[in-house]
Amino acid sequence: MLVAIGDSTFEKIQAFYINPESYPLSEKHEQIRQRWVFVVALLLKTYSKIKIANTLVQDFGISQAQAFVDIRNAENMFGSI
């Protein structure tokens, strides 16, 4: 898997999970990855998506729209829980 400059955030984080040594993440992408891992942890605790979104907004200072994008991307990356 070759990661190009124009690849999406999702593709860059996916490449990191396939081979972290070959595809290190920038600080920005690492923060996004950490949010996705946080989402999965809350999904495992059976939090509702609206509660997860509100928690992301409060804890990470992102917009509610971005919070729902993060939830969708986390589910796409790790599977629906």
Secondary structure, DSSP 8 states (H G I E B T S, - for coil): ----TT--HHHHHHHHHH-TTTS---HHHHHHHHHHHHHHHHHHTT--HHHHHHHHHHHH---HHHHHHHHHHHHHHH---
